[in-house]
Amino acid sequence: MPRLRIIAIVSALLFAVGLLLPGLAVPQTEGENWSLVSGDFGEGTKAIYSSVVYNSQLYVDIGNVNGCEVWRFDGGTSWSKVNESGFGDPLQAVSWSMVVYDSKLYVGT
C-alpha cells in the first residue's frame, strides 16, 4: 500500500499524492468521490517528492533516473512536463522541494 506523501488543494479539489509502482497516480476528490488522475511520466520515474499550487495549477516534482522533472496538471488525466530533465544536468535526479515566492515558482535541487 502506498504512503500518502503530499496533499494539495486546487480550485476546491483535494489532491492526495502518493507513490504507486510501477507508475504514479494522483487521486483527486470532489466531495466523497475519488478519481485517479494518473500521468504518463515516462521511463525512469521513481517518486513524487513535493507539490505546490502555482497560478491555480498543481505542480509536482518527480525523481527520475534521467534527471528530475517538474510536471503541471492540466485537468482530466493530462499533465505537461515544464522543465528540461535535471534542469540540463541528467545527474540531478531529484528535486527536493518547490515553493512560490514573489509570484515565481522555485524548485530546490
ABEGO torsion letter per residue (X at the ends): XBBBABBBBBGGBBBBBBBBOABBBBBBBBEABBBBBBBBAEBGBABBABBBBBGGBBBBBBBBAAEBBBBBBAEEABBBBABBBGGGBAABABBABBBBBGGBBBBBX
